[in-house]
């Protein structure tokens, strides 16, 4: 689905939603599963104690509504100022395909050797953000494409 994003409108919807699912919804599901596993591991005597305990506190109110923009939306808006469509899409893909990020790192380090950028070695790229890796990949990729087009034109 992410690979098929070809417009900003599609990515404007998908990016924050997928980040939200990854960072929040999946974390809640893992927490619930861990809770269930923990409850199953308790002896029956401890389960009885838990069932008889009163954990309701009168001072806690969880119904507050936060009207601020979700952090995923703010992150996306920040990234859109620093990246283009395909870089943003690939940053999202890195979540599900970490091997793609490693391919990009390898490509960048190869191009860095060719162009004399000595600091763009694999160890440094592994510490870089997804934003940096995706943007560097497209920097070198676009550079290569225009170089190849120039060579084809001058050969004719």
C-alpha positions as CSV (number, residue, x, y, z in Angstrom):
1,X,0.0,0.0,0.0
2,X,2.8,2.4,0.9
3,X,4.6,1.7,-2.3
4,X,1.6,2.7,-4.3
5,X,1.5,6.2,-2.8
6,X,2.0,8.6,-5.7
7,X,0.5,11.8,-4.4
8,X,0.9,14.1,-1.4
9,X,-2.8,13.6,-0.6
10,X,-2.4,9.9,-0.2
11,X,0.7,10.3,1.9
12,X,-0.8,13.1,4.0
13,X,-3.4,10.6,5.1
14,X,-1.3,7.5,5.4
15,X,1.9,8.7,7.0
16,X,0.4,10.0,10.3
17,X,-2.0,7.1,10.6
18,X,0.6,4.4,10.1
19,X,3.0,6.1,12.5
20,X,0.1,6.3,15.1
21,X,-0.6,2.6,14.6
22,X,3.0,1.7,15.0
23,X,3.8,4.0,18.0
24,X,0.6,3.8,20.0
25,X,-1.9,1.2,18.9
26,X,0.6,-1.7,18.6
27,X,2.2,-0.7,21.9
28,X,-1.2,-0.9,23.6
29,X,-1.9,-4.3,22.0
30,X,1.5,-5.6,23.2
31,X,0.8,-4.2,26.7
32,X,-2.5,-6.0,26.8
33,X,-1.0,-9.3,25.6
34,X,1.8,-9.0,28.3
35,X,-0.9,-8.4,30.9
36,X,-2.9,-11.4,29.8
37,X,0.3,-13.5,29.8
38,X,1.2,-12.2,33.3
39,X,-2.3,-13.0,34.6
40,X,-2.1,-16.5,33.3
41,X,1.2,-17.0,35.0
42,X,-0.1,-16.1,38.5
43,X,-1.1,-18.8,40.9
44,X,-4.8,-19.0,41.8
45,X,-4.3,-17.5,45.3
46,X,-2.8,-14.3,43.8
47,X,-5.5,-14.1,41.2
48,X,-8.1,-14.2,44.1
49,X,-6.2,-11.4,45.8
50,X,-6.2,-9.3,42.7
51,X,-9.9,-9.8,42.1
52,X,-10.7,-8.8,45.6
53,X,-8.6,-5.6,45.5
54,X,-10.2,-2.2,44.9
55,X,-8.0,-0.3,42.4
56,X,-10.6,2.5,41.7
57,X,-9.3,5.8,42.8
58,X,-11.9,8.6,43.1
59,X,-9.4,11.2,42.0
60,X,-8.6,9.8,38.5
61,X,-10.4,11.2,35.5
62,X,-9.3,9.8,32.2
63,X,-12.0,11.6,30.1
64,X,-9.9,14.7,29.4
65,X,-9.8,15.6,25.7
66,X,-6.7,16.9,24.2
67,X,-7.5,19.2,21.3
68,X,-3.9,19.7,20.2
69,X,-2.7,18.2,17.0
70,X,-1.5,14.6,17.4
71,X,2.3,14.2,17.6
72,X,2.3,12.1,14.4
73,X,0.7,14.9,12.4
74,X,3.2,17.4,13.8
75,X,6.1,15.0,12.9
76,X,4.7,14.6,9.4
77,X,4.4,18.3,8.9
78,X,7.9,18.8,10.1
79,X,9.2,16.1,7.7
80,X,7.3,17.5,4.7
81,X,9.3,20.7,5.1
82,X,12.6,18.8,4.8
83,X,11.7,16.0,2.3
84,X,9.9,15.4,-1.0
85,X,7.2,12.9,-1.7
86,X,9.3,9.8,-2.4
87,X,11.7,10.4,0.4
88,X,8.8,10.7,2.8
89,X,7.2,7.5,1.4
90,X,10.5,5.6,1.8
91,X,10.9,6.9,5.4
92,X,7.6,5.2,6.1
93,X,8.7,2.1,4.3
94,X,11.8,1.8,6.5
95,X,9.5,0.9,9.4
96,X,8.3,-2.2,7.7
97,X,11.3,-3.0,5.5
98,X,14.5,-2.2,7.5
99,X,16.4,-4.1,4.8
100,X,15.4,-1.2,2.4
101,X,17.1,1.2,4.7
102,X,20.3,-1.0,4.6
103,X,20.2,-1.0,0.8
104,X,20.0,2.8,0.8
105,X,22.9,3.0,3.3
106,X,25.0,0.8,1.0
107,X,24.1,2.8,-2.1
108,X,24.9,6.1,-0.3
109,X,28.3,4.8,1.0
110,X,29.2,3.6,-2.5
111,X,28.3,7.0,-4.0
112,X,30.1,8.7,-1.2
113,X,33.3,6.9,-2.1
114,X,32.9,7.9,-5.8
115,X,32.2,11.6,-4.9
116,X,34.8,11.9,-2.1
117,X,32.4,12.3,0.8
118,X,34.5,10.6,3.4
119,X,32.1,10.9,6.3
120,X,29.3,9.0,4.7
121,X,30.5,5.6,5.7
122,X,28.1,2.8,6.7
123,X,28.8,3.2,10.5
124,X,27.8,6.9,10.3
125,X,24.8,6.2,8.2
126,X,23.5,3.5,10.6
127,X,23.3,6.3,13.3
128,X,21.6,8.7,10.9
129,X,17.9,9.4,11.0
130,X,15.5,7.9,8.4
131,X,15.0,11.4,7.1
132,X,18.8,11.8,6.5
133,X,19.2,8.4,4.8
134,X,16.2,8.8,2.5
135,X,17.2,12.3,1.5
136,X,20.8,11.4,0.9
137,X,19.6,8.4,-1.2
138,X,17.6,10.7,-3.4
139,X,20.3,13.3,-3.6
140,X,22.7,10.7,-5.0
141,X,20.0,9.0,-7.1
142,X,18.9,12.2,-8.8
143,X,22.5,13.1,-9.3
144,X,23.2,9.8,-11.0
145,X,20.1,10.0,-13.2
146,X,21.1,13.5,-14.4
147,X,24.7,12.4,-15.0
148,X,23.4,9.4,-17.1
149,X,21.1,11.7,-19.1
150,X,23.9,14.1,-19.8
151,X,26.1,11.2,-21.0
152,X,23.4,9.9,-23.3
153,X,22.8,13.4,-24.8
154,X,26.5,14.1,-25.3
155,X,27.0,10.6,-27.0
156,X,24.3,11.5,-29.6
